[in-house]
Amino acid sequence: MKNNINLYEQFAVENLTELHNWCKNFDNKNNELKYLEEIVDYNLKNNQQTVSNTILEAELVVDNKFHFIDPWDMERCEQLISFTEINWEHKYNGDPEWMYMICRMSFLKKLARAYAYTKNPKFANKIIALVKYFSTKYSDYNGNENTTWRTIDAGTRFSNLIYAFLIIKNCEIISENDIEMFFKVFLKHIEFLTVKYESWKRLSNWGILQSLPLLQFSLIFKEIFLESNNLFELAMERLTQSLKIQILADGGHWEKSPLYHNEVLDTFSKVVNLCLINSIEIEDWILKKIILAHEYNLKILKPDRTQPMQGDSDNTNLTSRLQVAALLFQRQDFKFFTGETVYEENVWDYGFMLTKNYQNLKSKVPAFKSFCFPVLGEGYYRSSWEQDADWLWFSCGSLGSGHGHGNSLHFSLTINGKDFLIDPGRYTYKGTDKNREYLKSQAAHNTIIVDDTPTQKFKGSWEITKTPRYICANMQEYNNEYTFFEGTDLGRVDNGQVINRQILIVDNFATIIVDDLFNYANITNVKNNFILDKNVNVKEFENYFEMTNNGTSIYFYNLNQVKPKILRAVVSYNYNSIEDSKKVVCEISNPKTGMINIFAKSKLNIKKHDVFNKENIKLNDKKFKSFTLTNNNQSYTIYFAFEELVGGSPLVYINHETFYGKVVAKNNNSGQVTIIK
């Protein structure tokens, strides 16, 4: 670290001994570690397994062995990398993301917590050695801004440095020179992160992640840091500017990746907590936006408590983040998913008092089940909040940022808590890797491709070269029996087509997917892809496919008399991990009508019907479709119209019964007719 930093011009101390004494006597009263002994005691009693894991991970770091396996590591890597001398610029499989991960230094918190649990000074000593080594080797950020000093990584590193220091500052092995080193490192990060803030970062998670530690430092060290007020105002201004534009009116993050939504949400949750500890009033609009962002997690939650792998996201369990809303905002509906024990990480991040209050918080089932995000263009159906529920996600809206994937009109489907149709994840950010190109493409999503020409196109890892306009996803629920989604991709308007997808869910019975282009002139082929979870096995029968995942079966029918194909696919549940799977492809050559696919919870008998107008003239079966679906216990007659009836009565007749509407469902058991659309 450069020696021209004068600590005593920036801190209210006159010499190093005074600074050392202040640190020794500082009691963490203005931060999450105020009750450090109670935090340690709670975790040792209630989180024994994760505490053991933390200590084991810290032992690896002591031996210069690194991997990144925390659930919320942005770019996970299970491969253990060992060094004699640490290479901070190591690229695992040529991927610079490994370098970025090690430079974030998340392991400093593990080392510090291991020290708190064991009082073994080797963990504190390793922190000192790592900080000294890195700050000596990379004393100047100039020239390293795309490697070891990217602002997103430097921001995360600074936050980790602060909290590791607060935990080990009273360790007997820390010298005055070590204290001086830490504070010079702090100031170097403040200098870098305050200056290197370009306007584009207001709309990026980068700007948020680099601003958090500035706010943390300004509040934690406000007694001695002379620029504390100015630094706080700068950090708060940047954070609130970003919050205004990044979290949309329905609570979702504009980048449309649950992983990055949660990185941003984690930052703002820590801001709220630190402000509450310091009795700083937070404007209502800020709290409302942050609560909405927490509710987003609840609304997208899969039955197995993970997030959907939308965009650049992994198959990450959301319960630790749901618990934060219960801790901060006393939300009983969030506690329904998170149990009575506060996660080890949350105890450290939010402090003992919130942990203590959590014990008295009751839980309750959320008041809603399904939800549509009208701004994001995302819809979610669930049959219940239990882990054996049915669940569907439908996407039709803006692509978002470079973290977005080609998922226009995509849907994922879970039945009885088992995944069947999925978004296959991200795997890598290496633009030269063919799997990166594939996993971002529409071909890797459960959507519609016309003439082998996607409406969304990408170049390299981050560039979007084509994206359509949309009529965003909308959702309607009817009588606790039907849920209906619809969205339209306008990417082929210049060709005279619009790509429309309608999804009708008959609760606990079947999911009906209806795709239509409205104009089929000069179209060579239309293709539906259905990407399967790796655990799904497929058996082919004469008129249907049976798909089975760990004892749960569903039955797939195509009503266009297409012979579906089973092809190889790949899926990635975590960064740096890729596995074989399968996909079912339905393709129609020279189509004249829309595609209808059905995923049923039991075997069906399917009977198609002719549709007549009031003059008893049969209507075009390419434009007016009706069929009855029957299993051993239930029977439904469904009607879809792809064209308006004009020049007379809009009534139609099916099996001598009168129907009205564009989408109609009749429960043949009860006789109840429901006009869906």
N, C-alpha and C positions, 0 to 999 in steps of 0.2 A: 504494500500500500504506500502511496506517495507520502513523503514525510512533511510536506508543506501544509498539511491540515493542522490548524491551530485550534485545539479543542476549547481552549479557554476564552476564545473570542465568541464561541457559540453556546457555551454552557455556563451556568451561574456557579461556577467553582473556580478557585484560583490555582489549583495545582492537582497533580495526579492523585496524591494521597487523599485530598478532599473528595475527589470523584469516586475513588475506591470506597471511602467510608460511606458516601451517600448510597452507593449501590448495595453495600452490605446491610445498611439500615432500612433500605426501601422495602416496604411490606406488601407491595402489589395491591394496595388498597383500591387502586383505580383501574383494575383489570380483572380478567377472568380467574387469575391465579391467587386471588385474595385469601382463599381458604385452602392453601396448598396441601396441608397435612390431611384435611378432610377429603380432598379430591383423591389423594393417594390411598387413604384408608378405604373409601367407598369402592374404588376400583379393585383393590386387593381382595375385598370381601365379596364383591358382586360380579366382577368381570375377570375371574381367574384365568380363563382360557385365553382371552385376548391379551391380558397382561403378560402371560407366558409367551405369547406370540410376539409381543412388542419387545420383550427382553431378548428373545431368540434373534429377531431381526437386528436389534442393536448389536448383538454379539457378532453377527456377520459383518456389519459395517466396521466394527473394531478391527476385523481381519481383512479389511479392504475388499469385501465381497458385496456386490450390489445386485439387486433386482427390484422390480417395481410391481408389487402384487396387491397393493391396497385397492379396495373396491373403487375408489374415486381417483386413482391415478389416471391422469388424462391419457397417457399412452402406456398401457401396461406391458410388462415384459417379464415372463416367469423365468427366463433363462438367467442363471446366476453367472455374473461376470466377475472374475477375480483379477486383482492387480497387485503387483509388487509396489509399483508407484502409480498412483491414480492417474489415468488419462481422462481428463475432463472433457475431451473432444472425441471420445470413442463413439463410433457409429455402429451399432449392432446391425448386422446384415446390410451395412451401408445406409442405414436409416438415421438421419440426424436427430430424430425425436428422442433417441436414447440419450444423446448428449444434452438435449434440453431438459430431460427428466433429471439427470444427475446434477445438473447445474441449478435446479430448483431446490435441492437439498432438503427434501421432505424427511430424509433420514435424521436430520438434526433433532427433530421433535421426538423421534423414537429413542435416540441416544439420551436426550434430556429426561424423558419419562422413565427410561430404564434406570437412570441415575436416581431419580426420585423414588422409584420402587425399591431399589437395592442399596442405595448409598455407596455403591462401588465407584470410586473416583475414576476408574478407567474409562467410563462412559463420558464423563465431563472432560477428561483429558483428550479423548478422541475428538470431541467437538472443537476444542481449542486448536488441536493440530490441523483439523480439516479447514477451519476458517483461516488459520495462518497460512496454510499451504496455498489455498485458492487465492487469497487476497494478495499474496506475494507474486504468484504466477500471473495473475490477471489484475495487476494494480491499476491498469488504465483501461477504461471501457472503449476508448476510441480504437477502431479497427476490429473490435470483438462484438459489435452490435448485432451480428447475424449468427453468432455462435454462443459464447459463454455469457454474453451480456445482452441478450434480447430483453426487451422491457417486460414482457409477460413473465419470463423466467426470473429476472432480477427482482420483480415485485414479489413473486411467491417466495423466492429465497430470502428476501429482506424480512418478510413476515415470519418465516421459520427461524431466522437468526434472532429476532427479537424475543420470541417465546422460549427458544432454547436457552438464551442468555438469562432470562428471568428465572428459570428453574435452577440453573447451575451457579448463579452469581455468588452464592455463599459457600460454594465448595472450597475446602481448605487449600486445594491445589491452585486456585486462580490467583495469579499475581497482579500487581499493579500494572505491569506491562501488558498482561492479557486484557485487563479492563481497557487500557488505552487502545489496544488493537481493535477490540469490539466496537468502541465508539468511533474510531476512524472508519471502520467498515460501514457502520451505520450512516455516517455523514456522506461517505462516497455514494451509497445507494440513494440517499436523499437528493444529493446533487444530480445524479443521473436521472432519477425518476421524475424529478420536477422539471427538468429541462427537456427531456426526450418524450414529449407528449404532443403528437401531431393531431390535427383535427379529425382524421379518420378514426381515431381511437374512441371518439365519443360513441360510435356505433359498433364498437368491437368489444368482445370480452377482454381483450388485451388492456384497454384503458381502465377497466374496472379493477382488474387484478393488479395493475401497477399502482393504483391509487389507494387501495386498502392499507398497505403498510405505512403509507404516509400519515393516514389518519390514526392508525394504531400508535405510531411513534409519537405523534403530536400530543396524544392524550396520556399515554403511559409515562412519558418523560417531561410532562408539562411543568413540573416543579423546577427543573433545572435547564431545560432547553429554551433558549431565549427567543427562538422563532416559532414557538409552539402554536401561538394563535394564528399566525400567518399560514403555517403549514396545515393546520386544521381547516381553515377556510378554503385553502386551495384544494385540498383533498375532497372536502365536502362538496364544493362547487362542481368538480369533475364528476364525482359519483352521482350527484343528483341530476346533472345534465344527461348522463348516460341512462339513468333510470327512467327519465321522462321518455326517451325515444326507443330504448331497447326492449322494455317490457310493454307489450301491447295492451290494449284496453281489455282484452279477455284473459290476461294473465300470462300468456305465453311469451317466450323470448323470440325475437324476430329471426334468429338464425335457424330456428326449427330443428334443433338437436337437443334432446333431453339432457345429454351429458353437459353441454355448454350452458344450457338453461340452469342447471344445478351448480355449475361453477360460479355463475353470476349470482344466483340466489344465495349460495353459501357466503359470498362476500357481503351482500347486503344484510344477511342475518347477523353476521358478526358486527357490522356497523351498528345495527339496532341494539345489540346486546351491550356493546361498549358505550354507546350513548346513554343507555339506561343506567349502567353502572356509574357513569359520571354525571348523572342527573341533567343531561342535555335534552332539551325538548325536541321532539321529532315532529315535523309537520305531518298533518293527517294524510295528505295525498301520498307521502312517502310510505307510511305504514300501510295504507290501503293497497298500493301497488305491490308491496312486498308480500302482503297476505294473499293477494290474488296469485302471485307467482308461486307461493306455497300450495295454494289450492289447485294450480295446474298439475302438480305432482299427484295429488289425490285423484284428479279427474282422469289422468292417463294410466293410472296404476293397473298393471296386469294382475290376474288372479294369483300368480306365484310371487307377487310383490316386487317384480322387477319393472323397469321402464322398457317401453318398446325401443327397438334398435333403429330408431328413425335417424336419417342422416348419419353424421359421424358420432354414433353412440354405441355403447356396449350393452350387454345384457346385465346391467347393474341393479342390485337390490336397492329399492328406494326407502326402506323402512327407517334407516338412520336419518335421512333427510326429512321424512315425515315427522320423526320425533322432535326435530328442531322446532317445528310449528307448534307442537304440543308444549314444549319447554318455554318458548318465547311468548306465545299468545294464549296459553292455557286452553288449547283447542281439544275438546274431548273427542271429536270425530277423528282427529289424527291419531290420538292415543289408541283407538280401536285396533290399529295395525302394529303397535310398537311395544306392547307388553309393559311390565312393571319396572324393568331394569333399564336404566339409562346407559346407552352405549358408552364404552370407554372413551372414544373420541369426543363424544358430545359432553361428557363430564369435564374433560379438559377444555374444550372450546367454549363452553357456556357457563362453567363455574358450578360451585357446590350449592349455592342458594337456589338456582333454578332446578338443579337436580333434586334438592330437598323438597321443593314445592311440587315437583312432578309426582312424588309419591302420593300426594293427596288428591291428585286430579283423577276424576272418574272418566270412563270411556263410554262412547256411544257410537252406534252405527251412523254413518253419514246419511243425511236427509235425502240425497239423490242417488241415482245409479248411473244413468247415462248422461252424456254431455256433449255439446257441440261448441267449438271455438269459432265464432263467425269471422273473426279477423284473421286468425291463423289459417282457417279453412281445414280444420281437423274435427272429426267426429268420433266419439267413443261410445260403444254400447257395452253394457254388462247385465247379466241376468241377476246377479246378487254381488255382495261384497265378500262372499266366502271364497276359499281357495280352490273349490271345485266348480267355479262359475264358468259360464260362457262369456266370451269377450270378443269384441271386434273393434278395430281401428280403421277408419277410412280417411284418406288424405286427398284433398283437392284445394290447393291454394298456392300462394307464392312459394317459390323455391327456397327463399331465404338467402343465406350467404354461401360461400364456398364450401361450408360444411353440409350443405344440402345435397340430396341425392335425387335421382330421376324417379320419383315416386308419385307422379301425377296419376290420380285415380287408384292408387294402391290401396289394398286392404290386407290386414292381418287377421287371422281367425284362431281363437282358442276355444276348445270345447271341453267341458268338464275339467277345467284347469290344465288341460294338456294343449301345448302349442301344435298347430297343424300347418297353417300358412303363416309365413314370417317375412319380415324384412331381414335380409341376410347379413347386415352389419357393415363394417368398414375395413377391417384387417390392417391396413397400412395407409400412410400418407405419402409413400414414395410414388411420385408421378410416373416413374419408369416401370412400375410393377403392373403387369397386365391385370392382376386381381383388383388393383385400385380402380382402374378404368372400368372393369366389369361391374364391381359392386356399387359404383355410383350410377350405372346406366339403368335405363328403363327395363332392359332385358333381365335385370336381376331383381325386378319388383313385380308384384302381382297386379299387373296393369294391362293396358291394351296398346298394341303396336300395329299401325296400319302401313302396309307396303314396306315393311322392314325399315321404316323411317320414324325414329322417335321424335317426340315433340320437345324433348329436353336433351341437350347435348353438352358435353364437357370436354375440356382440353387440359391434359395434365392433371395435377392433383386438385387445383383450386379454381381454375378458370371455367366460367359458364359461358358457352358460346351461343346457346339457344334456349329460350324458355318461353312458354306460351302465356297468354292471358287466360283467366279462369272465370267461370261462374262458381264461386266458392261452395264448398260442402255445406249442406244444410241437413237438419235432422228433425224428424217429427216422431212422436210416440203416440200410440193409440190403445187405450183400454187395457194397458198392461199386457197386451197380446202381440202387438206389432211395433216394430221400430223401422223407420224408413230413412235412408240416406240418399242424397242425390248430389252429383257434381258434374261439371262440364269443362272439358279441356278444349280451348279454342285454337289450339296450335295448328289445325288444318283448315282454318277458315278460308285461306287463300285458295285451297283446293276444292272448296265448296262443301266441306264437311265440318261438323262439330262432333267431338267424341263425348258422349254422355254415358254416365254409369249410374244406375239405380240399384240400390241394395235394399231388399225387403227381408227383414228378420222376423220370422214367425217364432215367437218365444218357445224355447224348449222343443222345437220341431225341425226347422230348416232355415237356411240362409240362401236367398235367391238373388243371383247376380245377373242383372240385365244390362247389356251394353248395346248402344245404338249410335250410328253415324248420321242418320236422317237422309243422307244422300250417298248412294253406292255406285254412282257412275265412275267408270274408269279405275275402280279399285281392284287390285290384283289379289291381295290377301289381307286378312285380319287375324291377329294372333293374340291369344290370352296366355299369359304365363302364371303359374302358381308354384311359388317356391316353398318347399316343404322343410319343416324342422328336421334336423338330422336323425331324430328318433322315430320318424314316421316310416312305417313299412306300407307298401302298396301292393294290393292284389287286384289283378285285372279280371273282370267277369264280362259277360257278353254285353250288358247294357250299362254297366256302372263300374267304378273303382271302389274298393274298400280300403280305407286308410286307417291305420292303427298306430296309436302311440301309447305304449305302456298300459295296455288293457282297455283303452278307450278307442272305439271305432266310429268313424263317420263314413258317409256314403256319397260319392261324387257322381253326378249325372250331368251330361251335356244334352240339351234338348234340340240341338241342331244336327243330330246324327253324325257328329264329327267323331273320328277315331282319335282320342287323345294319345299323346306320346309321353313316355316316361324317359326323361333325359337326366344326365348328370348335372349337378349344380354344386356350388361351394357356398358355405356359410361361415361367418366369423362372429363368435359370441364375445370375443375380447380382442383388443388390439394385439397384433403379433400372433394371433391364433387363427388358423383356417382349417376347415374340415370338409369332407365330402358330404354331399346330401343329394337330393333329387328334386326335379321339378316336373310338373305336368304341364304339357303344352297343348292347347287346342287351337287349331289353325283351319280357317275356311278360305278356300280359293274362290275367287270371283264371287264374293258374297252379295246377296240381294236383300239381306235382312240382318237384324241384330243377333247377338249371341246371348244365349241363356244358359247359365250354369247353376247347379243346385248342390249345396253341401247339406246333407240331412243327418240327423242324429240317429236315424234307424232306416232300414231298407224301405223303399217306397214303391208303391204301384203308381205309375204316372199315366194319366189319360189326357190326351189333347182334345180340345173342343173347337168346333167351328163357331165363328161369331157372326151374328146377323144384325142387320139394321131393322128399323120398324116396318119396312116393306117386305121383311123376311128374305132379303137379298144377302147372300153370303158376302162378308167383307174380306178384303185381301188379307190372307193369313200371314203375309210378310209384315203387315202394318198393325194387325189386331190379333193378339195372341191370348189364348186362355188354356188352362190345364188344371186338372185336379190331382193333388198329391195325397196319397192315402197310406197310412201304416196300420198296424193292428188296432190302434185305439183312436186315431185322429184322422180327419179328412178336411182339406182346405181346397177351395176353388179360387184360382188366382187369375186376374185379368190385367193385361198391359196393353195400352194403346200407344203406338208410335206416331200417330197422326190424328189431327183434329177431324171430327165429323162436322161437315158443313153442309148447308143447303137443306137442312131439315132437322128432325129431332136428334139430339145427341144420345138418345137411349140406344143400348145394344141388348141383344138377347143371346143368352148362353144356356143351353139345355132348357129352353122355354122359360128361363127366368130373366127378369129385367135387371140390367146393370147400368150405372151411370158413373162416369169418371174416367181418368186416365190410368189409374192404378187402383184396383179394387180387390179386396180379399173377403171371402165368405168362409166362415167356420161352419162346415156342414154338420157338425155335431150339435151345435146350438142354433144354427140357422141365422146367426148374426152376420150381417153384411156391413163391412167397414170401407168407406171411401177414403183411400190413403191419399190420393191426389186427383 
